[in-house]
Amino acid sequence: GNRVDISVIIYLLVPLHITSFHNFKLQYVSIPTKRSTASTQLYRYLYESDLMMFWFIVSAIILLFALRLRYPYLIAEAKYMRRIAIAMYRTTKYLKSKPFYTLLDRFLDSVRKNPHKAFIRFQDETYSYAQTDKQSNKIARSLLKHADLHEGDTVALLLGNEPMFLWMWLALAKIGCSAALLNHNIRSKSFLHCFTCCGATVLIAELQDAVEEVLPALREQGISVYILTDHVTTEGLESLTDKIAQASDEPIPADLRANITLSSPAVYIYTSGTTGLPKAAVIAQLRLWAMANFPSICGVTSDDVVYVCLPLYHSAGFAIGFGGAIERGATVVVKSKFSSSQFWDDCRKYNVTVIQYIGETMRYLCNTPKRVSDQVHNVRMAIGNGIRPEVWRTFIRRFGNVDIKEFYGATEGTLGFLNYAGKIGAVGRVNYFHKKIYPYALVKFDQEQEEPVRNAEGFCIEVAQGETGLLVSKITQKARFAGYARDPKQTEKKKLYNVFEKGDVYFNSGDLFRTDHENFIYFQDRVGDTFRWKGENVSTNEVSDILTMAASIEEANVYGVTVQGYEGRTGMATITLKKDHQFEPDAIFSHMTTYLPSYARPRFIRIQDCLAVTCTFKQLKGKLVEEGFNPAVITDPLFVLDETVKSYSPLTRDTYQSILDGHFRL
């Protein structure tokens, strides 16, 4: 029957300000006298506690502001490390599971949990997780029946960006096979080389003409070749589409892939690396998981719609775009090829929230005519690499506050960087925990000798902050280097021994970086015999070999030169002619278009009497790169690849200026 102290109840239930509580007088409530002393003590205790809490909160806020001023990237770094920790926890769990939990298993889990959710959108078609699962089952059963495939076999795919590409990989994964993703632009010598080095026994292609060029050589090797068509008459080719249509869509037994481990090859992705013809980088199951986890580290969720307009035969489009969508349980929109004029219309049509890019595609988008609808879209994030600072700023100003996640990573590499703080121009930031887990360093590099500088004890030397150095990353159990398929020589070339101590082994990235005073990391350039053009790595040795196959060319020195208004470097070749031969512009143009994809064809040709070489007969490129292609500086004959006349035309001063002004397109 005693009355309850109402002020105490209100204090306990409602978070009052100090001043409000201080003004809440006891006389407002009638309480028994015998309880006044106890009640007063309770009030005093609560009041003092509240005051302490108030000053604690104020102090915490002041501390946070001070930390923010002293460490402006603290919050971004904390989010980044949290996402990395989650990704590592998941991966560790997958590694411990018996049998090994693959990316395919993650897809099948999504099929069970969200069977009707849209997984692939292509043109006007939408395929759910369940439909994709059934379609891949049909392909798997048709291959088991007609191609006689078994666990551990490799199948080469020569396909464009379309749902069939994704269904095909899922089908092969279901029967324990790995896929070699061939660049569908390659032809002739490069085609045969890429096919042979992956050890594939079966080729599945969409482009019959491309296959027929090399069919005699494939038949000599006993290769089974399937074309995605209902009917084919050419001897040595078999149709596949009709066989898929007749196959059952029942699930594929898991025991067909029971022996897959974390080190089993999941896919072969081709990279030109630093020398020679394209090499098949072995992407093991563990490495594929690392790539597929990358979007989650960027902040992609299962509710996102990911727009993939980059080639699916590249690691960005396949492993990060497609693989990342599987890992997240998201929806992926597949575009047959990048189109700057259709890009934003597609984003609006499919309600895209995450896009992929390379520097060149972002520049193309910024160069399109402005529209009132430029910022009418739901894109919140862009994941990619190679965007220039000025293009970054222009893109944000024009298309809105899109969170650009610039990163660095080599397909076959052991390390990647992510610019999680949004610092324009950087590819990442030195992070203590990241460096502890995946040790790396920037070391001094001799450009002329094309090798790291070593001290008197024979160890590499780390560069100072602000100085450019070669990126090397330690090869460990967590950061494995699987190398290149059937190419131990090139695999060994990517390793550096005794870098900082006897017995250690590091991966040579072939890339130069520097760090600034805030520990941000900036990509500077590539070393060796590779440059990047139109989003592709171009091997100078391969282009040189093709050039010297021409009837009139004796020697060729190929290198990349910068061109105002373009990303990367465009190809240029300095050549010498065979005795009693003249330069034949039409014939050389025809030769280049026959044997090289568009991005690898030299845009400029310079003719000299002899090529400069070192005492060890290595071709000198440095001075040629510095001189570029300016006819006002160079007295040697210069030619430029001219698509309008299907030939190499003389490079005059007027043409040179037209290139700089952007009127003559390369």
C-alpha positions in Angstrom: 0.0 0.0 0.0 3.0 2.3 0.0 3.2 4.9 -2.8 6.0 4.4 -5.3 8.5 7.2 -6.0 7.5 8.3 -9.5 10.6 10.3 -10.2 12.8 7.2 -9.7 10.7 5.3 -12.2 10.9 8.1 -14.7 14.6 8.4 -14.2 15.1 4.7 -14.8 12.9 4.6 -17.9 13.6 7.9 -19.6 17.1 9.2 -20.4 16.9 12.7 -18.9 19.5 15.4 -19.4 21.4 16.4 -16.3 19.8 19.8 -16.0 16.3 18.3 -16.5 16.9 15.8 -13.7 18.5 18.5 -11.4 15.3 20.6 -11.8 13.1 17.6 -11.0 12.3 18.4 -7.4 11.3 15.9 -4.8 8.4 18.1 -3.7 6.5 17.2 -6.8 5.8 13.8 -5.4 4.4 13.0 -2.0 6.5 10.3 -0.3 6.5 9.0 3.3 8.9 10.8 5.7 10.5 7.6 6.8 11.8 7.0 3.3 13.0 10.6 2.6 16.6 9.9 3.7 17.0 6.7 1.6 15.3 8.4 -1.4 17.6 11.4 -1.1 20.7 9.2 -1.1 19.4 7.4 -4.1 18.8 10.7 -5.9 22.3 11.8 -5.0 23.8 8.6 -6.3 21.9 8.6 -9.5 22.7 12.3 -10.0 26.4 11.8 -9.6 26.3 8.7 -11.8 24.5 10.7 -14.5 27.0 13.5 -14.2 29.9 11.1 -14.6 28.2 9.5 -17.6 27.7 12.9 -19.2 31.4 13.9 -18.9 32.4 10.4 -20.1 30.3 10.9 -23.2 31.6 14.4 -23.8 35.2 13.2 -23.4 34.6 10.3 -25.8 33.2 12.7 -28.4 36.2 15.1 -28.0 38.5 12.1 -28.3 36.8 10.9 -31.4 37.1 14.3 -33.0 40.8 14.5 -32.0 41.4 11.0 -33.5 39.6 12.0 -36.7 41.8 15.0 -37.1 45.0 13.0 -36.3 43.9 9.9 -38.2 41.4 11.1 -40.9 41.1 7.6 -42.4 40.5 5.7 -39.1 36.8 4.9 -39.7 37.4 3.8 -43.3 40.3 1.6 -42.1 38.3 0.1 -39.3 35.5 -0.9 -41.8 38.1 -2.3 -44.2 39.8 -4.4 -41.5 36.4 -5.7 -40.3 35.4 -6.8 -43.8 38.8 -8.5 -44.3 38.4 -10.3 -40.9 35.0 -11.5 -41.9 36.2 -12.7 -45.3 39.2 -14.5 -43.7 36.9 -16.2 -41.1 34.6 -17.4 -43.9 37.5 -18.7 -46.0 39.0 -20.5 -43.0 35.7 -22.2 -42.3 35.5 -23.3 -46.0 39.0 -24.7 -45.8 38.2 -26.8 -42.8 35.0 -28.2 -44.2 35.0 -31.8 -45.5 34.7 -32.0 -48.4 36.2 -28.7 -49.4 33.5 -26.0 -49.8 33.9 -24.5 -53.3 32.4 -21.5 -55.0 30.1 -23.9 -56.8 28.8 -25.1 -53.4 28.1 -21.4 -52.5 26.1 -21.1 -55.7 24.1 -24.3 -54.9 23.3 -23.0 -51.4 21.8 -19.9 -53.1 19.8 -22.1 -55.4 18.3 -23.8 -52.3 17.7 -20.6 -50.3 16.6 -18.2 -53.1 15.7 -20.4 -56.1 13.5 -17.7 -57.8 15.9 -14.8 -57.3 17.2 -13.3 -60.5 20.8 -14.4 -61.0 21.7 -13.5 -64.6 20.2 -10.7 -66.7 21.1 -10.5 -70.3 19.4 -8.3 -72.9 15.7 -8.9 -72.3 16.1 -12.3 -70.6 16.3 -13.0 -66.9 17.5 -16.3 -65.4 16.9 -17.2 -61.8 19.3 -19.2 -59.6 17.2 -22.3 -60.1 17.0 -21.8 -63.9 20.7 -21.3 -64.1 21.3 -24.4 -62.0 19.1 -26.5 -64.3 20.7 -25.2 -67.5 24.1 -26.0 -66.2 22.9 -29.5 -65.3 21.8 -30.0 -68.9 25.2 -28.9 -70.2 27.1 -31.1 -67.7 25.1 -34.2 -68.6 25.5 -33.6 -72.4 29.3 -33.2 -71.9 29.5 -36.3 -69.7 27.7 -38.3 -72.4 29.3 -37.0 -75.6 32.7 -35.5 -74.6 33.6 -38.3 -72.1 34.9 -35.8 -69.5 36.1 -36.8 -66.1 37.1 -35.1 -62.9 40.4 -33.3 -63.4 40.1 -32.7 -67.2 40.4 -29.3 -68.7 38.1 -27.7 -71.2 39.0 -24.6 -73.2 36.2 -22.1 -73.8 36.2 -19.7 -76.7 33.0 -17.8 -75.9 31.8 -14.2 -75.7 30.0 -12.4 -72.9 26.7 -14.2 -72.6 24.8 -16.5 -70.1 26.2 -19.6 -71.9 29.7 -18.7 -70.7 28.6 -18.7 -67.1 26.4 -21.8 -67.4 29.3 -23.6 -69.1 31.7 -22.9 -66.2 29.2 -24.0 -63.6 28.6 -27.2 -65.6 32.3 -28.0 -65.8 32.7 -27.3 -62.1 29.8 -29.8 -61.3 31.7 -32.6 -63.0 35.1 -31.6 -61.5 36.7 -30.1 -64.6 38.6 -26.8 -64.9 38.0 -24.3 -67.7 40.6 -22.4 -69.7 39.2 -19.0 -70.6 40.5 -18.1 -74.1 40.4 -14.6 -75.3 38.0 -14.7 -78.2 40.0 -12.1 -80.1 43.1 -14.2 -80.5 43.8 -16.0 -83.8 46.3 -18.3 -85.4 49.6 -18.7 -83.6 48.4 -17.1 -80.3 45.2 -19.3 -80.4 47.2 -22.5 -80.7 49.7 -21.5 -78.1 47.0 -20.6 -75.6 45.1 -23.8 -76.2 48.1 -26.0 -76.0 49.6 -24.6 -72.8 46.5 -25.3 -70.7 46.5 -29.0 -71.5 42.8 -29.0 -72.6 41.4 -32.1 -74.3 38.2 -30.4 -75.4 37.4 -27.1 -77.1 34.0 -25.5 -76.9 33.5 -22.5 -79.2 31.0 -20.2 -80.6 33.0 -18.8 -83.5 33.3 -21.5 -86.1 35.5 -19.4 -88.4 38.1 -18.8 -85.8 38.3 -22.6 -85.0 38.5 -23.6 -88.7 41.7 -21.6 -89.1 43.5 -23.9 -86.6 41.4 -27.0 -87.0 44.1 -29.1 -88.8 46.5 -28.6 -85.9 43.8 -29.4 -83.3 42.9 -32.6 -85.1 46.5 -33.7 -85.1 46.5 -33.4 -81.3 43.3 -35.4 -81.1 41.2 -32.6 -79.7 37.4 -32.8 -79.6 35.9 -29.6 -80.8 32.3 -28.6 -80.2 30.5 -25.6 -81.7 27.5 -24.0 -80.1 25.1 -24.7 -82.9 22.4 -27.2 -83.8 24.1 -28.5 -86.9 27.6 -28.5 -88.3 28.9 -30.1 -91.5 32.7 -29.5 -91.2 34.7 -32.6 -90.6 36.3 -32.6 -87.2 33.6 -30.4 -85.6 30.6 -31.4 -83.6 27.5 -29.5 -82.7 26.6 -29.1 -79.0 23.4 -27.0 -78.7 21.2 -29.8 -80.0 22.8 -32.2 -77.5 22.2 -29.8 -74.6 18.5 -29.4 -75.5 18.0 -33.2 -75.3 19.8 -33.6 -71.9 18.1 -34.0 -68.5 18.2 -31.1 -66.0 18.4 -33.4 -63.0 21.1 -32.5 -60.4 24.6 -33.7 -60.9 25.9 -36.1 -58.2 28.5 -34.5 -55.9 30.7 -37.6 -56.0 31.8 -36.7 -59.5 33.8 -33.8 -58.0 34.6 -35.5 -54.6 38.4 -35.1 -54.9 38.4 -31.4 -55.5 40.7 -29.6 -53.0 41.7 -26.0 -52.3 44.8 -26.5 -54.6 42.8 -28.0 -57.5 42.8 -25.8 -60.6 39.4 -24.0 -60.9 40.2 -22.0 -64.0 43.0 -20.9 -66.3 43.1 -17.2 -67.1 45.5 -15.9 -69.6 47.9 -13.0 -69.0 50.8 -11.7 -71.0 52.8 -11.1 -67.8 56.1 -9.5 -68.4 57.5 -11.4 -71.3 56.5 -13.6 -74.3 53.2 -15.0 -75.5 50.1 -15.2 -73.2 50.6 -17.5 -70.3 47.9 -19.5 -68.6 47.8 -18.4 -65.0 46.6 -21.3 -62.8 43.7 -20.1 -60.6 43.3 -22.7 -57.9 40.1 -23.1 -55.8 41.6 -21.1 -52.9 42.8 -18.3 -55.2 39.3 -18.1 -56.8 37.8 -17.7 -53.4 40.2 -14.8 -52.7 39.1 -13.1 -55.9 35.4 -13.8 -55.3 35.6 -12.4 -51.7 36.9 -9.1 -53.0 33.5 -7.5 -53.7 32.4 -8.3 -50.1 35.5 -6.4 -48.8 34.5 -3.5 -51.0 31.0 -3.5 -49.3 28.9 -5.3 -52.0 25.8 -7.1 -50.5 23.3 -9.7 -51.7 20.8 -6.9 -52.6 23.2 -5.4 -55.2 22.9 -5.7 -58.9 26.4 -6.0 -60.5 26.9 -4.8 -64.1 29.6 -6.8 -65.9 30.6 -5.3 -69.2 34.3 -6.3 -69.0 35.4 -9.6 -70.8 34.5 -12.7 -68.9 37.8 -14.3 -70.0 39.5 -11.7 -67.7 39.9 -12.1 -64.0 38.0 -8.8 -63.3 34.9 -9.9 -65.2 34.9 -13.6 -64.3 36.3 -13.9 -60.8 35.4 -10.5 -59.3 32.2 -9.8 -61.3 30.7 -13.3 -61.8 32.5 -15.0 -58.9 31.7 -12.1 -56.5 28.0 -12.2 -57.4 28.0 -15.9 -56.5 29.8 -15.3 -53.2 27.3 -12.5 -52.3 24.2 -14.2 -53.6 23.6 -11.1 -55.8 22.3 -10.5 -59.3 24.7 -10.1 -62.3 23.9 -8.2 -65.4 26.0 -9.4 -68.4 26.7 -7.1 -71.3 28.1 -8.6 -74.5 30.7 -5.7 -74.7 31.2 -2.3 -73.3 29.1 0.5 -74.9 29.5 4.0 -73.7 26.3 5.1 -75.4 24.2 2.3 -73.8 25.9 2.2 -70.4 23.7 4.4 -68.3 20.5 3.3 -70.1 21.4 -0.2 -69.1 22.1 0.9 -65.5 18.6 2.4 -65.3 16.9 -0.5 -67.1 18.4 -3.2 -64.8 18.5 -1.0 -61.6 22.2 -1.5 -61.4 23.9 -0.6 -58.1 27.5 -1.8 -58.7 29.6 -1.3 -61.9 33.0 -2.6 -63.0 35.5 -0.5 -64.9 38.9 -0.1 -66.2 40.4 3.4 -66.7 39.7 3.4 -70.4 35.9 2.8 -69.9 35.6 5.6 -67.4 37.2 8.0 -69.8 34.9 6.9 -72.6 31.9 7.6 -70.3 33.2 11.0 -69.4 33.7 11.8 -73.1 30.1 11.1 -74.1 27.7 14.1 -74.7 26.2 15.4 -71.5 22.6 14.6 -70.7 20.1 15.8 -68.1 19.8 12.2 -67.0 23.5 11.8 -66.1 22.8 11.5 -62.4 19.5 9.6 -62.7 20.6 6.1 -61.7 21.1 3.9 -58.6 24.8 3.1 -59.1 26.4 3.5 -55.7 29.8 1.8 -56.2 32.3 1.3 -59.0 35.0 -1.4 -58.7 38.0 -1.4 -61.0 41.5 -0.2 -61.7 43.5 2.2 -63.9 41.4 5.4 -63.6 43.4 8.6 -63.9 42.9 11.3 -61.2 41.4 13.8 -63.6 38.9 11.3 -65.0 38.0 10.3 -61.4 37.2 13.9 -60.6 35.2 14.4 -63.8 33.3 11.2 -63.3 32.2 12.2 -59.8 31.2 15.7 -60.8 29.2 14.5 -63.7 27.6 11.3 -62.6 27.2 11.9 -58.9 28.6 10.5 -55.7 29.6 7.0 -56.8 31.9 5.3 -54.4 34.9 4.4 -56.5 36.9 1.4 -55.3 40.2 1.6 -57.2 42.3 -1.5 -56.6 45.5 -3.2 -57.8 45.9 -6.9 -58.3 47.6 -9.3 -60.8 45.7 -12.3 -62.0 48.5 -14.7 -61.0 49.8 -12.5 -58.1 49.8 -13.1 -54.4 48.7 -9.7 -53.2 46.2 -6.9 -53.9 45.6 -3.4 -52.8 42.2 -1.6 -52.3 41.8 2.2 -52.0 39.2 1.9 -49.3 39.6 5.5 -48.2 38.6 7.1 -51.6 41.9 9.0 -52.0 41.9 10.1 -55.7 44.8 8.6 -57.7 45.8 6.0 -55.1 45.4 2.2 -55.5 45.5 1.5 -51.8 47.1 2.4 -48.5 49.8 0.7 -46.4 48.0 -1.1 -43.6 49.9 -2.7 -40.7 47.6 -5.7 -40.3 47.3 -6.3 -44.1 51.1 -6.1 -44.5 51.5 -8.5 -41.5 49.2 -11.1 -43.1 50.5 -10.6 -46.6 54.1 -9.3 -46.4 55.3 -7.1 -49.3 57.8 -4.4 -50.0 58.8 -1.8 -52.6 62.5 -2.4 -53.5 65.0 -0.4 -55.6 64.9 -1.4 -59.3 67.5 -1.0 -62.0 65.6 0.0 -65.2 68.6 -0.7 -67.5 69.4 -4.1 -66.0 65.7 -4.8 -65.4 66.4 -6.4 -62.0 66.2 -5.3 -58.3 69.2 -3.5 -56.8 71.0 -5.5 -54.1 73.3 -4.4 -51.4 76.8 -5.8 -50.5 75.2 -8.7 -48.7 73.1 -9.6 -51.7 69.8 -8.5 -50.3 67.2 -6.2 -51.9 66.9 -2.6 -50.7 63.6 -1.0 -49.7 63.0 2.4 -51.2 62.3 5.5 -49.1 58.8 7.0 -48.8 58.1 8.9 -52.0 60.6 6.9 -54.0 59.5 4.6 -56.8 60.2 0.9 -56.3 59.4 -2.6 -57.6 56.5 -4.3 -55.7 57.5 -7.7 -54.4 55.3 -9.9 -52.2 56.3 -12.8 -50.1 55.1 -16.3 -51.2 53.6 -18.1 -48.1 51.0 -20.7 -47.3 48.4 -18.0 -47.2 49.7 -16.2 -50.3 50.5 -19.0 -52.7 51.8 -18.6 -56.2 50.5 -21.4 -58.5 52.4 -20.2 -61.5 51.7 -20.8 -65.2 50.4 -24.0 -66.7 53.0 -26.1 -68.4 55.5 -23.2 -68.2 58.0 -23.8 -65.4 60.5 -21.4 -66.9 58.1 -18.4 -66.8 56.9 -19.5 -63.4 60.4 -19.4 -62.1 61.1 -16.0 -63.7 58.4 -14.5 -61.4 60.1 -15.6 -58.3 62.8 -13.7 -56.4 65.0 -15.5 -53.9 66.9 -14.3 -50.9 65.2 -10.9 -51.0 65.6 -9.9 -47.4 67.0 -13.0 -45.8 68.5 -16.3 -46.9 65.8 -18.8 -48.1 62.9 -16.4 -48.5 60.9 -16.3 -51.8 59.0 -13.3 -53.2 56.7 -12.8 -56.2 58.0 -10.3 -58.7 55.0 -8.2 -59.7 56.8 -6.4 -62.5 55.1 -3.2 -61.4 56.5 0.0 -60.0 54.8 1.9 -57.1 55.5 4.7 -54.7 54.0 5.7 -51.3 53.2 9.3 -50.1 53.5 10.9 -46.7 50.0 9.5 -45.7 51.1 6.0 -46.7 48.8 5.9 -49.8 50.1 3.7 -52.6 50.3 4.9 -56.2 50.9 2.8 -59.3 53.7 4.3 -61.4 54.4 2.0 -64.4 55.1 -1.5 -65.7 58.6 -2.9 -66.2 59.9 -5.4 -68.7 58.3 -6.1 -72.0 54.7 -5.4 -71.3 52.5 -2.3 -71.6 48.8 -1.8 -71.2 46.5 -0.5 -73.9 42.7 -0.5 -74.2 42.5 -2.4 -70.9 44.7 -5.3 -72.3 48.3 -6.3 -71.5 50.4 -6.2 -74.7 53.5 -8.4 -74.9 56.2 -6.5 -76.9 57.9 -9.8 -77.6 54.8 -11.3 -79.2 54.2 -8.3 -81.4 57.8 -8.2 -82.4 57.7 -11.8 -83.4 54.6 -11.2 -85.5 56.2 -8.1 -87.2 59.3 -10.0 -88.2 57.2 -12.6 -89.9 56.4 -10.0 -92.5 58.3 -10.4 -95.8 60.0 -6.9 -95.7 60.9 -6.6 -92.0 64.3 -7.7 -90.7 64.1 -6.6 -87.0 61.5 -5.0 -84.7 61.7 -3.3 -81.4 58.3 -2.8 -79.8 57.4 -0.6 -76.9 54.6 1.6 -75.5 54.4 5.3 -75.8 52.0 7.7 -74.0 49.5 9.6 -76.1 47.7 12.7 -74.8 44.1 12.0 -73.9 44.5 8.2 -73.7 45.0 5.7 -70.8 48.0 3.5 -70.7 50.5 3.3 -73.6 49.9 2.6 -77.2 52.1 0.3 -79.3 55.0 1.6 -81.4 57.5 -0.4 -83.3 60.9 0.7 -84.6 61.9 -1.6 -87.4 64.7 -2.3 -89.9 63.9 -3.5 -93.4 65.5 -6.4 -95.2 68.0 -5.7 -97.9 66.4 -4.6 -101.2 63.0 -4.3 -99.6 60.7 -1.3 -99.3 58.2 -0.6 -96.5 54.8 -1.9 -97.8 52.1 0.0 -95.8 49.1 -2.0 -97.2 50.8 -5.4 -96.7 52.0 -4.6 -93.2 48.5 -3.5 -92.2 47.0 -6.7 -93.6 49.7 -8.7 -91.8 48.9 -7.0 -88.4 45.1 -7.4 -88.7 45.5 -11.1 -89.6 47.8 -12.1 -86.7 47.1 -9.6 -83.9 44.0 -8.5 -82.0 43.1 -4.8 -82.4 44.6 -3.7 -79.1 48.0 -5.3 -79.8 48.6 -3.8 -83.3 51.3 -1.1 -83.3 49.7 2.3 -83.9 53.1 3.8 -84.9 56.0 2.5 -87.0 59.4 4.1 -87.2 62.0 2.9 -89.7 65.7 2.9 -88.9 68.8 1.6 -90.6 69.8 -0.4 -87.5 68.5 -1.0 -84.0 70.4 0.1 -80.9 71.4 -2.8 -78.6 73.3 -3.3 -75.3 76.6 -5.2 -75.1 74.5 -8.3 -74.4 72.4 -7.6 -77.5 69.3 -6.5 -75.6 67.3 -3.9 -77.5 67.4 -0.4 -76.1 63.9 1.0 -75.6 64.4 3.9 -73.1 65.5 6.6 -75.6 62.9 5.4 -78.2 60.1 5.7 -75.6 61.3 9.2 -74.6 61.4 10.4 -78.3 57.9 9.1 -78.8 56.3 9.7 -82.2 56.7 13.4 -82.8 57.7 14.0 -86.5 59.1 17.4 -85.5 61.7 15.7 -83.3 62.3 12.4 -85.2 63.9 12.5 -88.6 63.3 8.8 -89.3 60.3 7.9 -91.5 57.2 7.6 -89.4 53.9 5.9 -90.1 50.5 5.7 -88.3 47.9 2.9 -88.5 45.0 4.4 -90.4 41.8 2.4 -90.2 40.0 4.7 -92.7 42.3 3.6 -95.6 43.2 0.1 -94.2 46.9 0.9 -94.3 49.8 2.6 -92.5 49.9 6.3 -93.6 52.8 8.7 -93.3 52.8 10.5 -90.0 52.9 14.2 -90.9 53.0 17.1 -88.5 49.3 17.8 -89.3 48.4 14.2 -88.5 50.4 14.4 -85.3 48.5 17.5 -84.2 45.2 15.9 -85.2 46.0 13.0 -82.9 46.8 15.3 -80.0 43.6 17.2 -80.6 41.6 14.0 -80.5 40.4 14.2 -84.1 42.4 11.3 -85.4 41.4 8.3 -83.3 43.9 5.6 -82.4 
